[in-house]
């Protein structure tokens, strides 16, 4: 059975291709599947079932009668979804970036399952990162700007250096008593009697470049929300943020003022009325959108960031109309405009193709080299070209995750 690997760039309208395949309107080499039963395995499909569960308390997947889909880890959700789709006995299964946000061990389990499924089901794998390719698929294709599916030719091109200007200077400085910005001392966290974190000891200092690693469900998000002040589990712990023990009188806004934050899901928060310029400026006031008049200095600084990103000519364009790569670089800039003492980048490369991932990695390294912000890069993946100074890794145990510097 001939399976297909479709390597796509972020510039290509992937959703249109998927819709043509599902609507039995495929052309060219995929025309043969128009008469076949096709199912889609993707984050979009998963979100539909989660939405159904939210409304009706049942997703429609048999396995979720025992445990709600929303209570499962990312890997468990995808396993349940895959079993459901296979129970429908499709002739064709479309895989849409199915390895995003999964740890290495979970990815391997999913790959093993898909290899078995491929013995009786036609597989079309759509992906942006070549490293995610299923090794049993030998036929590789790509899509032209006109939507034509053609054979894929391997290239070793790397993204050209983009950023010639230095990053803009900070508009103000932070009054900090120490270079130590964050300190966990024997921190334990549990939910409903289940231990999540066990005796975590970790400190982050000014200017350091860290990666926080760990498998899905190991407590990375719990630690992030404690650093940003959003998690009540920080109270009563030996947790120090910017020189003060958590719960000693600081407000959550005192903490957030010192933190820049990015996660790819933020992309959907900016509506059609938000221009790129407004989106960048909103980083100064920690707002989604801009509901106050920015100062002249803030506007000038935002334009300097856009110049550095070579996006100044798109300042007045709606943020939602930018390419995925441009949106992600803009989100990094938004998180960094105020030069926060701590910059958190949570899975910043998710959904990007190889070329755009290289650009964002270059931007992250530039910020690390030209600022005093401590960078906390969060991902279970080891990215080629990304070189954090230190790694703090969480390992799951029966009594909660333990952490160590590796």
C-alpha positions in Angstrom: 0.0 0.0 0.0 1.5 3.3 -1.1 1.3 6.0 1.6 2.1 9.7 1.2 4.2 12.1 3.2 3.2 15.7 2.4 5.8 18.3 3.5 4.2 21.7 3.6 5.4 25.2 4.3 3.5 27.6 6.6 2.8 29.7 3.4 0.6 26.9 2.0 -3.2 26.8 2.7 -3.2 23.4 4.4 -6.8 23.6 5.4 -7.9 23.9 1.8 -6.0 20.7 0.9 -7.6 18.9 3.9 -11.1 20.1 2.9 -10.6 18.9 -0.6 -9.6 15.5 0.6 -12.5 15.2 3.0 -15.0 16.5 0.4 -13.8 14.0 -2.2 -12.6 16.8 -4.5 -8.9 15.8 -4.5 -7.0 16.3 -7.7 -3.9 14.8 -9.2 -2.2 11.9 -7.5 -4.8 12.1 -4.6 -7.8 11.7 -7.0 -7.9 8.0 -6.4 -9.1 8.5 -2.8 -12.3 10.4 -3.8 -14.3 7.2 -3.7 -12.9 6.1 -0.3 -14.0 6.6 3.3 -11.6 9.2 4.8 -11.1 10.4 8.4 -9.0 13.2 9.8 -6.7 12.8 12.7 -5.7 16.3 13.9 -5.9 18.8 16.7 -8.9 20.3 14.9 -10.8 17.0 15.2 -9.8 16.7 18.8 -11.1 20.2 19.6 -14.5 19.3 18.0 -14.9 16.4 20.4 -13.7 18.5 23.4 -16.3 21.1 22.4 -19.0 18.5 22.2 -18.0 17.2 25.6 -18.1 20.7 27.1 -21.7 21.2 25.8 -23.2 17.7 26.4 -20.9 16.2 29.0 -20.1 13.4 26.5 -17.8 13.7 23.6 -19.3 10.9 21.5 -16.2 8.7 21.9 -16.9 5.5 23.8 -13.6 5.5 25.8 -14.6 8.9 27.3 -17.6 7.4 29.1 -15.2 6.3 31.8 -12.9 9.3 31.8 -13.7 12.7 30.3 -11.5 13.7 27.4 -10.7 17.1 29.0 -9.1 15.3 32.0 -6.6 13.4 29.9 -3.1 14.3 28.9 -2.3 15.4 25.3 -1.0 11.9 24.6 -4.0 10.1 26.1 -6.4 12.3 24.2 -4.7 11.5 20.9 -4.6 7.8 21.7 -8.3 7.8 22.4 -9.1 9.8 19.3 -7.0 7.5 17.1 -8.8 4.4 18.5 -12.1 6.0 17.8 -11.2 6.9 14.2 -9.9 3.4 13.5 -13.2 2.0 14.9 -14.9 3.8 12.0 -12.9 1.6 9.6 -11.7 4.3 7.3 -10.0 3.5 4.0 -7.9 6.6 4.3 -6.5 8.3 7.4 -5.1 11.9 7.1 -2.6 12.8 9.8 -2.2 16.5 10.4 0.8 17.4 12.5 -0.2 14.8 15.0 3.1 14.9 17.0 2.9 18.5 18.0 3.1 19.0 21.8 3.8 15.3 22.5 6.9 14.1 24.4 9.4 11.8 22.8 8.2 8.6 24.5 4.5 9.4 23.6 5.5 10.2 20.0 7.2 6.8 19.7 4.1 4.9 21.0 1.9 6.8 18.5 4.4 6.0 15.7 4.2 2.3 16.6 0.4 2.4 16.5 0.3 4.1 13.2 2.8 1.6 11.6 0.4 -1.2 12.5 -2.6 0.8 11.2 -0.8 1.4 8.0 -0.9 -2.3 7.2 -4.6 -2.0 6.4 -5.3 1.8 6.1 -4.0 4.3 3.5 -2.0 7.0 5.3 -1.5 10.6 4.2 0.7 12.4 6.6 0.8 16.2 6.5 3.6 17.9 8.3 5.6 21.1 8.7 8.7 19.6 10.4 10.6 17.0 8.4 11.8 15.4 11.6 8.2 14.2 12.3 8.1 12.0 9.2 6.9 8.5 9.7 9.8 6.3 8.5 7.6 3.7 6.8 6.3 6.2 4.3 8.6 6.4 1.3 6.7 8.6 -1.1 7.3 12.2 -0.3 5.4 15.1 -2.0 4.9 18.8 -1.5 2.5 21.5 -2.7 3.2 24.4 -5.0 1.8 27.9 -4.4 -0.9 27.0 -6.9 -1.9 23.9 -4.9 -0.4 21.3 -7.2 1.0 18.2 -5.5 4.4 17.4 -6.8 7.4 15.2 -5.8 9.3 16.5 -2.8 13.0 17.4 -3.4 15.2 17.3 -0.3 17.2 20.5 0.3 19.8 21.5 2.9 19.0 25.2 2.8 19.0 27.2 6.0 17.3 30.4 6.8 19.3 33.5 5.9 20.4 35.8 8.7 17.4 38.1 9.3 18.2 40.4 12.1 20.9 43.0 11.4 19.9 45.6 14.0 20.3 45.2 17.7 17.2 44.7 19.8 15.7 48.1 21.0 16.8 49.4 24.3 14.4 49.1 27.3 12.2 52.1 28.1 12.7 51.6 31.9 14.6 49.5 34.3 13.3 47.2 37.1 14.2 47.8 40.7 15.4 44.4 41.8 17.3 43.6 45.0 19.1 40.6 43.6 20.2 38.8 40.5 18.2 35.8 41.7 14.8 36.2 40.0 13.1 32.9 40.9 13.8 30.3 43.6 12.0 27.0 44.3 13.1 25.4 47.6 11.6 21.9 48.4 8.4 22.9 46.6 5.7 20.2 46.6 2.4 20.4 44.7 -0.6 18.1 44.8 -4.1 18.2 43.3 -7.0 16.1 44.9 -4.5 14.0 46.8 -2.3 13.3 43.7 1.3 14.5 44.0 2.4 16.5 40.9 5.7 18.0 42.0 8.1 16.6 44.7 10.8 18.6 46.4 11.6 20.9 43.5 14.8 22.9 44.1 15.7 25.4 41.3 16.8 29.0 40.9 16.9 31.3 37.9 19.2 34.3 37.8 19.3 37.4 35.6 20.6 36.8 32.1 20.5 33.0 32.2 19.1 31.0 29.3 17.2 27.9 30.6 15.2 25.1 29.0 12.5 23.5 31.1 12.0 19.9 29.9 9.8 17.0 30.9 7.2 14.6 29.5 3.6 15.5 29.1 1.9 15.7 32.5 5.2 16.1 34.4 4.2 19.5 35.9 5.9 22.0 33.5 2.7 24.1 33.3 2.2 23.9 37.1 5.7 25.4 37.5 5.1 28.1 34.9 1.8 29.2 36.5 3.6 29.4 39.9 6.3 31.7 38.3 3.6 33.9 36.7 1.7 34.2 40.0 -1.4 32.5 38.6 -1.3 29.4 40.7 -2.6 29.5 44.3 -0.3 26.5 45.0 2.5 28.9 45.3 1.2 30.2 48.6 2.7 28.7 51.8 5.7 27.4 49.8 9.4 28.3 49.8 8.8 30.1 46.5 10.6 33.4 46.0 9.8 35.6 43.0 11.9 38.7 42.3 13.2 38.8 45.8 10.0 38.3 47.7 8.4 35.2 49.1 5.2 34.3 47.4 2.3 35.6 49.5 4.2 38.3 51.3 2.0 41.2 50.1 2.8 41.4 46.4 -0.1 41.5 43.9 -0.3 39.2 40.9 0.2 42.3 38.7 3.4 43.1 40.5 4.6 39.7 39.3 3.2 39.8 35.8 4.8 43.2 35.3 8.2 41.4 35.5 7.3 38.5 33.2 7.0 38.3 29.5 5.0 35.3 28.3 4.4 33.6 24.9 2.4 30.5 24.0 1.3 29.8 20.5 -2.4 29.6 21.6 -2.2 33.4 22.1 -2.4 33.8 18.3 -6.1 33.2 18.4 -6.7 35.9 21.0 -6.0 38.8 18.7 -9.0 39.6 16.6 -9.3 41.1 13.1 -9.3 44.6 14.5 -5.9 44.3 16.1 -3.1 45.6 13.9 0.4 44.3 14.2 1.5 47.6 15.7 -1.2 47.5 18.3 -0.4 43.9 19.2 3.3 44.8 19.8 2.5 47.9 21.9 0.0 45.9 24.0 3.0 44.0 25.5 3.9 47.1 27.5 0.6 46.9 29.4 0.0 43.2 29.4 -3.3 43.4 27.6 -4.8 41.3 24.8 -5.4 44.2 22.4 -4.9 47.9 23.1 -7.5 49.7 25.2 -5.4 52.8 26.2 -3.5 55.4 24.3 0.2 54.4 24.1 2.9 56.9 24.8 5.1 58.3 22.0 8.0 56.4 23.5 6.1 53.1 23.4 5.0 53.6 19.8 8.6 54.5 18.8 10.0 51.4 20.6 7.4 49.2 18.9 8.4 50.5 15.5 12.0 49.8 16.4 11.1 46.2 17.1 9.2 46.0 13.8 12.2 47.4 12.0 14.5 44.8 13.6 12.1 42.0 12.6 11.8 43.6 9.1 8.1 43.9 9.5 7.7 47.6 9.8 5.9 47.8 6.4 3.1 45.6 7.8 2.6 47.7 11.0 -1.0 48.7 10.1 -2.0 45.3 8.8 -4.3 43.1 10.9 -2.2 40.7 13.0 -4.4 37.8 11.9 -3.5 38.3 8.3 0.2 37.8 8.8 1.9 34.5 8.0 2.4 32.0 10.9 6.1 32.7 11.0 5.5 36.5 11.1 2.9 36.1 13.8 5.2 34.0 16.0 8.1 36.5 15.7 5.7 39.3 16.6 4.5 37.4 19.7 8.1 37.0 20.8 8.7 40.7 20.3 5.4 41.5 22.2 6.6 39.4 25.2 10.0 41.1 25.1 9.2 44.8 24.5 9.3 45.8 28.1 12.6 43.8 28.6 11.1 41.8 31.5 13.4 40.2 34.0 12.0 36.8 33.0 10.9 35.9 29.5 8.9 32.6 29.3 8.6 31.0 25.8 6.2 28.1 26.1 6.5 25.7 23.1 7.2 28.7 20.8 8.0 26.6 17.7 4.7 24.6 17.7 3.1 24.6 14.2 6.0 26.2 12.4 7.7 24.8 9.4 11.5 24.2 9.4 12.3 27.6 7.9 10.2 29.6 10.3 11.4 27.5 13.3 15.0 28.5 12.4 14.0 32.2 12.3 12.4 32.1 15.7 15.4 30.2 17.1 17.7 32.9 15.7 15.5 35.6 17.3 15.6 33.8 20.7 19.4 33.6 20.6 19.6 37.3 19.7 17.5 38.3 22.7 19.7 36.0 24.9 22.9 37.7 23.6 21.7 41.3 23.7 19.5 41.6 26.8 19.7 40.9 30.6 16.4 39.0 30.6 16.5 35.5 31.9 14.9 33.3 29.2 12.9 30.2 30.1 12.3 28.1 27.0 9.7 25.4 27.6 9.6 22.3 25.5 10.1 18.5 25.7 11.9 18.7 22.3 15.6 19.2 21.8 15.8 21.6 18.9 18.6 21.7 16.4 20.3 25.1 16.6 18.8 26.0 20.0 21.5 26.2 22.6 20.2 27.0 26.1 22.9 27.4 28.8 21.2 25.1 31.2 18.4 22.6 31.3 16.1 21.8 34.2 14.4 18.4 33.5 11.4 17.0 35.3 11.0 13.2 35.6 7.7 11.6 36.5 7.6 9.2 39.5 4.7 7.6 41.4 5.1 10.3 44.1 5.2 13.3 41.7 7.8 14.6 39.3 11.3 15.3 40.6 13.6 17.8 38.9 17.3 18.1 38.3 19.8 20.2 36.3 21.2 18.2 33.4 
